[in-house]
């Protein structure tokens, strides 16, 4: 999993060839590392944006909580969207 960091924000992403299982495994590893360092992950503040040519359901979890799937995401003033237009 690759990350963009700014202050207390983190954007984790995977590029081409990533499967849902691979993403979940990366999130599980990240969650374990956070637990070991005493860092809490707030699943209420996490959103999942899948940028795929073919729309598919992308269900990911952190600490047993299903993450919210969104169609747009604003990061530092840049809007990312899964809209084909």
C-alpha positions as CSV (number, residue, x, y, z in Angstrom):
1,X,0.0,0.0,0.0
2,X,1.3,3.4,-0.9
3,X,0.5,6.5,1.2
4,X,0.3,10.3,0.9
5,X,0.8,12.1,4.2
6,X,0.0,15.7,5.2
7,X,-0.1,16.8,8.8
8,X,-2.5,14.3,10.5
9,X,-4.0,13.1,7.2
10,X,-3.2,9.9,5.4
11,X,-4.4,8.7,2.0
12,X,-3.6,5.1,1.3
13,X,-3.9,3.8,-2.2
14,X,-3.1,0.9,-4.4
15,X,-2.4,1.1,-8.1
16,X,-3.3,-1.3,-11.0
17,X,-3.6,-4.9,-10.4
18,X,-4.9,-4.5,-6.8
19,X,-7.6,-6.9,-5.8
20,X,-10.1,-6.3,-3.0
21,X,-8.4,-9.1,-1.0
22,X,-5.0,-7.4,-1.5
23,X,-6.4,-4.0,-0.3
24,X,-8.0,-5.7,2.7
25,X,-4.7,-7.4,3.6
26,X,-2.8,-4.1,3.3
27,X,-5.4,-2.4,5.6
28,X,-5.1,-5.2,8.1
29,X,-1.3,-4.8,8.2
30,X,-1.7,-1.0,8.6
31,X,-4.2,-1.5,11.4
32,X,-1.9,-4.0,13.2
33,X,1.0,-1.6,12.9
34,X,-1.2,1.2,14.3
35,X,-2.3,-1.0,17.2
36,X,1.3,-1.8,18.0
37,X,2.2,1.9,18.2
38,X,-0.9,2.8,20.2
39,X,-2.4,4.8,17.4
40,X,-6.2,4.7,17.1
41,X,-7.9,4.4,13.7
42,X,-11.3,6.1,13.6
43,X,-13.3,4.1,11.0
44,X,-16.0,6.8,11.1
45,X,-13.4,9.2,9.5
46,X,-12.4,6.8,6.7
47,X,-13.9,6.7,3.2
48,X,-13.2,4.3,0.4
49,X,-13.2,5.6,-3.2
50,X,-12.8,3.0,-5.9
51,X,-11.5,4.3,-9.2
52,X,-12.3,1.5,-11.6
53,X,-13.3,1.4,-15.2
54,X,-16.0,-1.1,-14.4
55,X,-18.0,-0.3,-11.3
56,X,-17.8,-3.0,-8.7
57,X,-18.6,-3.2,-5.0
58,X,-15.6,-2.6,-2.9
59,X,-16.2,-3.6,0.7
60,X,-13.3,-3.0,3.0
61,X,-13.1,-3.2,6.8
62,X,-10.9,-1.9,9.6
63,X,-11.1,-3.5,13.0
64,X,-14.4,-5.3,12.0
65,X,-16.1,-2.0,10.9
66,X,-17.1,-1.7,7.3
67,X,-15.8,1.4,5.7
68,X,-18.0,3.9,3.9
69,X,-17.9,3.7,0.1
70,X,-18.1,7.2,-1.5
71,X,-18.3,8.5,-5.1
72,X,-16.2,11.7,-4.5
73,X,-13.5,12.6,-2.1
74,X,-11.9,16.0,-1.4
75,X,-8.3,15.9,-0.4
76,X,-6.5,19.2,0.2
77,X,-8.8,20.9,-2.2
78,X,-8.5,18.3,-5.0
79,X,-11.7,16.4,-5.7
80,X,-11.3,12.8,-6.8
81,X,-14.3,11.1,-8.3
82,X,-15.2,7.8,-9.8
83,X,-17.6,9.5,-12.3
84,X,-16.6,8.6,-15.9
85,X,-17.3,12.2,-17.0
